[in-house]
């Protein structure tokens, strides 16, 4: 379903099928760069539903079935990347703050006051921005394979950048699928490889549903332009879990360590052999700590409410 959020149309999938399910505690899942809501592993979504949660997923702006910001033009990513390295101000069509407002607008549209907010990769950055903008609405924050955006943090490995910067031969679906298979094989979890048929099917689903290369570039600029978030994270007082793969070649493990260090009371969960993806074996490792994090945070909020 589509909702009006922050002035644009956002596609949302809600696990609640009846009035009783709509009363459950809410988990808002925010996906990463160029990825769609269908990229969240079914095992994770189902595991959270079975644990008693109402799970919301949405396509970020410029991807999937949400509104694409074509009127903002084609970003000059190479030029802006050079400006970023020189410490100059970037010209971004929109910001991660705008994308966080989109996510909060989803909650507004559905009449939801508070949620456990979970983000993966760029989605983790957006989730951090949600918590900074409206901490009273965030029951808990979970930042998965993400970063604070601090400039001194290590960059992706060279072989990852080579694959990322290599354009598909054509824009035909099969060429796009082959490009993303190569990418996910490079950034994926070395200890928990996703079988290629499953990977191929998942990528093809995304390509057919709403692929937008230019939209992904605009999202990338929003990431590069968000240079103040790292310093601001020290002000957060939201129960936080930081999950990071110790073998992540795209967003190195040090980025997760840095995020956890900046947020007061944050817990860091490192997963050995995990790269920059969420294969079934990683989801199995992640589900129980995630649910425990939600429950602990809920108890903290209830304890605060009882003293007011």
ChimeraX attribute file (.defattr): number of C-alpha atoms within 10 A of each C-alpha:
attribute: neighborCount
match mode: 1-to-1
recipient: residues
	/A:1	11
	/A:2	17
	/A:3	19
	/A:4	15
	/A:5	18
	/A:6	18
	/A:7	10
	/A:8	15
	/A:9	20
	/A:10	26
	/A:11	22
	/A:12	18
	/A:13	14
	/A:14	16
	/A:15	18
	/A:16	17
	/A:17	9
	/A:18	8
	/A:19	8
	/A:20	8
	/A:21	17
	/A:22	17
	/A:23	12
	/A:24	14
	/A:25	17
	/A:26	26
	/A:27	24
	/A:28	24
	/A:29	24
	/A:30	29
	/A:31	27
	/A:32	24
	/A:33	19
	/A:34	24
	/A:35	26
	/A:36	27
	/A:37	22
	/A:38	18
	/A:39	17
	/A:40	19
	/A:41	16
	/A:42	12
	/A:43	15
	/A:44	19
	/A:45	21
	/A:46	14
	/A:47	17
	/A:48	20
	/A:49	18
	/A:50	10
	/A:51	12
	/A:52	14
	/A:53	23
	/A:54	22
	/A:55	24
	/A:56	21
	/A:57	23
	/A:58	27
	/A:59	29
	/A:60	30
	/A:61	25
	/A:62	26
	/A:63	28
	/A:64	25
	/A:65	21
	/A:66	21
	/A:67	16
	/A:68	19
	/A:69	17
	/A:70	12
	/A:71	7
	/A:72	12
	/A:73	11
	/A:74	14
	/A:75	19
	/A:76	13
	/A:77	17
	/A:78	9
	/A:79	11
	/A:80	19
	/A:81	17
	/A:82	12
	/A:83	16
	/A:84	18
	/A:85	10
	/A:86	9
	/A:87	11
	/A:88	12
	/A:89	13
	/A:90	18
	/A:91	18
	/A:92	21
	/A:93	16
	/A:94	16
	/A:95	20
	/A:96	26
	/A:97	20
	/A:98	16
	/A:99	23
	/A:100	25
	/A:101	20
	/A:102	25
	/A:103	27
	/A:104	25
	/A:105	20
	/A:106	25
	/A:107	20
	/A:108	16
	/A:109	13
	/A:110	12
	/A:111	9
	/A:112	16
	/A:113	13
	/A:114	20
	/A:115	23
	/A:116	24
	/A:117	28
	/A:118	26
	/A:119	23
	/A:120	27
	/A:121	23
	/A:122	25
	/A:123	26
	/A:124	27
	/A:125	31
	/A:126	31
	/A:127	33
	/A:128	32
	/A:129	23
	/A:130	24
	/A:131	24
	/A:132	21
	/A:133	16
	/A:134	13
	/A:135	17
	/A:136	15
	/A:137	18
	/A:138	24
	/A:139	26
	/A:140	27
	/A:141	28
	/A:142	26
	/A:143	29
	/A:144	28
	/A:145	31
	/A:146	30
	/A:147	28
	/A:148	27
	/A:149	20
	/A:150	16
	/A:151	14
	/A:152	7
	/A:153	15
	/A:154	13
	/A:155	14
	/A:156	14
	/A:157	15
	/A:158	11
	/A:159	13
	/A:160	17
	/A:161	15
	/A:162	11
	/A:163	17
	/A:164	18
	/A:165	8
	/A:166	10
	/A:167	13
	/A:168	17
	/A:169	11
	/A:170	10
	/A:171	12
	/A:172	10
	/A:173	16
	/A:174	14
	/A:175	14
	/A:176	18
	/A:177	23
	/A:178	15
	/A:179	19
	/A:180	19
	/A:181	18
	/A:182	14
	/A:183	18
	/A:184	21
	/A:185	18
	/A:186	21
	/A:187	23
	/A:188	25
	/A:189	25
	/A:190	16
	/A:191	13
	/A:192	17
	/A:193	20
	/A:194	19
	/A:195	9
	/A:196	12
	/A:197	8
	/A:198	10
	/A:199	18
	/A:200	16
	/A:201	12
	/A:202	16
	/A:203	22
	/A:204	19
	/A:205	16
	/A:206	20
	/A:207	20
	/A:208	11
	/A:209	14
	/A:210	18
	/A:211	22
	/A:212	16
	/A:213	15
	/A:214	19
	/A:215	22
	/A:216	19
	/A:217	18
	/A:218	26
	/A:219	27
	/A:220	20
	/A:221	23
	/A:222	22
	/A:223	19
	/A:224	22
	/A:225	23
	/A:226	20
	/A:227	18
	/A:228	12
	/A:229	18
	/A:230	19
	/A:231	13
	/A:232	15
	/A:233	20
	/A:234	15
	/A:235	11
	/A:236	18
	/A:237	16
	/A:238	23
	/A:239	23
	/A:240	28
	/A:241	24
	/A:242	27
	/A:243	26
	/A:244	29
	/A:245	27
	/A:246	21
	/A:247	21
	/A:248	26
	/A:249	22
	/A:250	23
	/A:251	24
	/A:252	23
	/A:253	24
	/A:254	17
	/A:255	22
	/A:256	24
	/A:257	19
	/A:258	18
	/A:259	27
	/A:260	24
	/A:261	17
	/A:262	17
	/A:263	24
	/A:264	16
	/A:265	14
	/A:266	19
	/A:267	18
	/A:268	19
	/A:269	19
	/A:270	17
	/A:271	17
	/A:272	16
	/A:273	16
	/A:274	26
	/A:275	30
	/A:276	26
	/A:277	25
	/A:278	24
	/A:279	21
	/A:280	16
	/A:281	15
	/A:282	21
	/A:283	18
	/A:284	14
	/A:285	11
	/A:286	16
	/A:287	17
	/A:288	14
	/A:289	14
	/A:290	19
	/A:291	16
	/A:292	11
	/A:293	20
	/A:294	25
	/A:295	14
	/A:296	15
	/A:297	20
	/A:298	17
	/A:299	13
	/A:300	15
	/A:301	16
	/A:302	11
	/A:303	11
	/A:304	10
	/A:305	9
	/A:306	7
	/A:307	6
	/A:308	5
